[in-house]
């Protein structure tokens, strides 16, 4: 097996991640949004709170963090 050179590894092992809500909500909730093709606050505003709450990873904590983040950016769920 060949040795991994740090300059090569830094490039070849970088995981491409969606920065949407990174550091705001946990990975399971972010992945659920990704599966639904929700990658912006604008797209998120097309959904009701109830619809998002049904996704995997959206318990009380994740919803509270998400709602606070949306409030900071003056975005709300669909009624």
PyMOL CGO cylinders between C-alpha atoms (Angstrom):
from pymol import cmd
from pymol.cgo import CYLINDER

trace = [
    CYLINDER, 0.00, 0.00, 0.00, 1.38, 3.42, -0.95, 0.3, 1, 1, 1, 1, 1, 1,
    CYLINDER, 1.38, 3.42, -0.95, 1.99, 6.09, 1.64, 0.3, 1, 1, 1, 1, 1, 1,
    CYLINDER, 1.99, 6.09, 1.64, -0.32, 9.05, 1.60, 0.3, 1, 1, 1, 1, 1, 1,
    CYLINDER, -0.32, 9.05, 1.60, 1.46, 12.35, 1.07, 0.3, 1, 1, 1, 1, 1, 1,
    CYLINDER, 1.46, 12.35, 1.07, -0.11, 15.19, 3.02, 0.3, 1, 1, 1, 1, 1, 1,
    CYLINDER, -0.11, 15.19, 3.02, -0.25, 17.50, 0.01, 0.3, 1, 1, 1, 1, 1, 1,
    CYLINDER, -0.25, 17.50, 0.01, -2.06, 14.83, -1.98, 0.3, 1, 1, 1, 1, 1, 1,
    CYLINDER, -2.06, 14.83, -1.98, -4.39, 13.87, 0.88, 0.3, 1, 1, 1, 1, 1, 1,
    CYLINDER, -4.39, 13.87, 0.88, -5.39, 17.44, 1.50, 0.3, 1, 1, 1, 1, 1, 1,
    CYLINDER, -5.39, 17.44, 1.50, -6.81, 17.54, -1.99, 0.3, 1, 1, 1, 1, 1, 1,
    CYLINDER, -6.81, 17.54, -1.99, -8.00, 14.00, -2.59, 0.3, 1, 1, 1, 1, 1, 1,
    CYLINDER, -8.00, 14.00, -2.59, -9.75, 13.36, 0.73, 0.3, 1, 1, 1, 1, 1, 1,
    CYLINDER, -9.75, 13.36, 0.73, -11.69, 16.60, 1.04, 0.3, 1, 1, 1, 1, 1, 1,
    CYLINDER, -11.69, 16.60, 1.04, -15.35, 15.76, 1.39, 0.3, 1, 1, 1, 1, 1, 1,
    CYLINDER, -15.35, 15.76, 1.39, -17.69, 17.96, -0.54, 0.3, 1, 1, 1, 1, 1, 1,
    CYLINDER, -17.69, 17.96, -0.54, -20.29, 19.16, 1.90, 0.3, 1, 1, 1, 1, 1, 1,
    CYLINDER, -20.29, 19.16, 1.90, -23.23, 21.44, 1.59, 0.3, 1, 1, 1, 1, 1, 1,
    CYLINDER, -23.23, 21.44, 1.59, -22.60, 24.52, 3.76, 0.3, 1, 1, 1, 1, 1, 1,
    CYLINDER, -22.60, 24.52, 3.76, -26.32, 25.21, 4.11, 0.3, 1, 1, 1, 1, 1, 1,
    CYLINDER, -26.32, 25.21, 4.11, -27.08, 25.28, 7.85, 0.3, 1, 1, 1, 1, 1, 1,
    CYLINDER, -27.08, 25.28, 7.85, -23.62, 23.90, 8.71, 0.3, 1, 1, 1, 1, 1, 1,
    CYLINDER, -23.62, 23.90, 8.71, -23.08, 24.59, 12.40, 0.3, 1, 1, 1, 1, 1, 1,
    CYLINDER, -23.08, 24.59, 12.40, -26.74, 25.46, 12.92, 0.3, 1, 1, 1, 1, 1, 1,
    CYLINDER, -26.74, 25.46, 12.92, -28.38, 22.02, 13.04, 0.3, 1, 1, 1, 1, 1, 1,
    CYLINDER, -28.38, 22.02, 13.04, -27.01, 18.49, 13.34, 0.3, 1, 1, 1, 1, 1, 1,
    CYLINDER, -27.01, 18.49, 13.34, -26.00, 16.30, 10.41, 0.3, 1, 1, 1, 1, 1, 1,
    CYLINDER, -26.00, 16.30, 10.41, -29.10, 14.03, 10.35, 0.3, 1, 1, 1, 1, 1, 1,
    CYLINDER, -29.10, 14.03, 10.35, -31.40, 17.03, 10.00, 0.3, 1, 1, 1, 1, 1, 1,
    CYLINDER, -31.40, 17.03, 10.00, -29.19, 18.64, 7.32, 0.3, 1, 1, 1, 1, 1, 1,
    CYLINDER, -29.19, 18.64, 7.32, -29.12, 15.37, 5.37, 0.3, 1, 1, 1, 1, 1, 1,
    CYLINDER, -29.12, 15.37, 5.37, -32.91, 15.18, 5.49, 0.3, 1, 1, 1, 1, 1, 1,
    CYLINDER, -32.91, 15.18, 5.49, -33.13, 18.66, 4.00, 0.3, 1, 1, 1, 1, 1, 1,
    CYLINDER, -33.13, 18.66, 4.00, -30.57, 17.69, 1.37, 0.3, 1, 1, 1, 1, 1, 1,
    CYLINDER, -30.57, 17.69, 1.37, -32.66, 14.63, 0.39, 0.3, 1, 1, 1, 1, 1, 1,
    CYLINDER, -32.66, 14.63, 0.39, -35.64, 16.96, -0.08, 0.3, 1, 1, 1, 1, 1, 1,
    CYLINDER, -35.64, 16.96, -0.08, -33.48, 19.27, -2.25, 0.3, 1, 1, 1, 1, 1, 1,
    CYLINDER, -33.48, 19.27, -2.25, -33.80, 22.09, 0.31, 0.3, 1, 1, 1, 1, 1, 1,
    CYLINDER, -33.80, 22.09, 0.31, -30.52, 23.96, 0.10, 0.3, 1, 1, 1, 1, 1, 1,
    CYLINDER, -30.52, 23.96, 0.10, -31.47, 27.54, 0.90, 0.3, 1, 1, 1, 1, 1, 1,
    CYLINDER, -31.47, 27.54, 0.90, -33.64, 29.50, 3.30, 0.3, 1, 1, 1, 1, 1, 1,
    CYLINDER, -33.64, 29.50, 3.30, -35.75, 30.55, 0.34, 0.3, 1, 1, 1, 1, 1, 1,
    CYLINDER, -35.75, 30.55, 0.34, -36.59, 26.92, -0.47, 0.3, 1, 1, 1, 1, 1, 1,
    CYLINDER, -36.59, 26.92, -0.47, -37.13, 26.18, 3.21, 0.3, 1, 1, 1, 1, 1, 1,
    CYLINDER, -37.13, 26.18, 3.21, -39.75, 28.94, 3.37, 0.3, 1, 1, 1, 1, 1, 1,
    CYLINDER, -39.75, 28.94, 3.37, -41.83, 26.98, 0.83, 0.3, 1, 1, 1, 1, 1, 1,
    CYLINDER, -41.83, 26.98, 0.83, -42.49, 24.34, 3.52, 0.3, 1, 1, 1, 1, 1, 1,
    CYLINDER, -42.49, 24.34, 3.52, -44.62, 24.46, 6.63, 0.3, 1, 1, 1, 1, 1, 1,
    CYLINDER, -44.62, 24.46, 6.63, -43.13, 23.84, 10.05, 0.3, 1, 1, 1, 1, 1, 1,
    CYLINDER, -43.13, 23.84, 10.05, -45.22, 20.67, 10.25, 0.3, 1, 1, 1, 1, 1, 1,
    CYLINDER, -45.22, 20.67, 10.25, -43.73, 19.32, 6.99, 0.3, 1, 1, 1, 1, 1, 1,
    CYLINDER, -43.73, 19.32, 6.99, -40.16, 19.91, 8.18, 0.3, 1, 1, 1, 1, 1, 1,
    CYLINDER, -40.16, 19.91, 8.18, -40.88, 18.51, 11.64, 0.3, 1, 1, 1, 1, 1, 1,
    CYLINDER, -40.88, 18.51, 11.64, -41.82, 15.17, 10.01, 0.3, 1, 1, 1, 1, 1, 1,
    CYLINDER, -41.82, 15.17, 10.01, -38.35, 14.76, 8.48, 0.3, 1, 1, 1, 1, 1, 1,
    CYLINDER, -38.35, 14.76, 8.48, -35.77, 12.54, 10.17, 0.3, 1, 1, 1, 1, 1, 1,
    CYLINDER, -35.77, 12.54, 10.17, -33.57, 14.44, 12.61, 0.3, 1, 1, 1, 1, 1, 1,
    CYLINDER, -33.57, 14.44, 12.61, -36.01, 17.25, 13.36, 0.3, 1, 1, 1, 1, 1, 1,
    CYLINDER, -36.01, 17.25, 13.36, -36.83, 16.97, 17.01, 0.3, 1, 1, 1, 1, 1, 1,
    CYLINDER, -36.83, 16.97, 17.01, -37.46, 19.79, 19.44, 0.3, 1, 1, 1, 1, 1, 1,
    CYLINDER, -37.46, 19.79, 19.44, -33.83, 20.92, 19.57, 0.3, 1, 1, 1, 1, 1, 1,
    CYLINDER, -33.83, 20.92, 19.57, -33.24, 20.99, 15.81, 0.3, 1, 1, 1, 1, 1, 1,
    CYLINDER, -33.24, 20.99, 15.81, -36.50, 22.83, 15.18, 0.3, 1, 1, 1, 1, 1, 1,
    CYLINDER, -36.50, 22.83, 15.18, -35.72, 25.45, 17.82, 0.3, 1, 1, 1, 1, 1, 1,
    CYLINDER, -35.72, 25.45, 17.82, -32.26, 26.07, 16.33, 0.3, 1, 1, 1, 1, 1, 1,
    CYLINDER, -32.26, 26.07, 16.33, -33.69, 26.20, 12.82, 0.3, 1, 1, 1, 1, 1, 1,
    CYLINDER, -33.69, 26.20, 12.82, -36.45, 28.62, 13.77, 0.3, 1, 1, 1, 1, 1, 1,
    CYLINDER, -36.45, 28.62, 13.77, -33.96, 30.91, 15.54, 0.3, 1, 1, 1, 1, 1, 1,
    CYLINDER, -33.96, 30.91, 15.54, -31.71, 30.89, 12.47, 0.3, 1, 1, 1, 1, 1, 1,
    CYLINDER, -31.71, 30.89, 12.47, -34.64, 31.65, 10.19, 0.3, 1, 1, 1, 1, 1, 1,
    CYLINDER, -34.64, 31.65, 10.19, -35.79, 34.49, 12.46, 0.3, 1, 1, 1, 1, 1, 1,
    CYLINDER, -35.79, 34.49, 12.46, -32.29, 36.04, 12.36, 0.3, 1, 1, 1, 1, 1, 1,
    CYLINDER, -32.29, 36.04, 12.36, -32.50, 36.03, 8.56, 0.3, 1, 1, 1, 1, 1, 1,
    CYLINDER, -32.50, 36.03, 8.56, -36.12, 37.25, 8.49, 0.3, 1, 1, 1, 1, 1, 1,
    CYLINDER, -36.12, 37.25, 8.49, -37.45, 34.07, 6.91, 0.3, 1, 1, 1, 1, 1, 1,
    CYLINDER, -37.45, 34.07, 6.91, -40.46, 32.08, 8.05, 0.3, 1, 1, 1, 1, 1, 1,
    CYLINDER, -40.46, 32.08, 8.05, -42.21, 28.83, 7.29, 0.3, 1, 1, 1, 1, 1, 1,
    CYLINDER, -42.21, 28.83, 7.29, -45.17, 28.70, 4.95, 0.3, 1, 1, 1, 1, 1, 1,
    CYLINDER, -45.17, 28.70, 4.95, -48.50, 29.04, 6.79, 0.3, 1, 1, 1, 1, 1, 1,
]
cmd.load_cgo(trace, "trace")
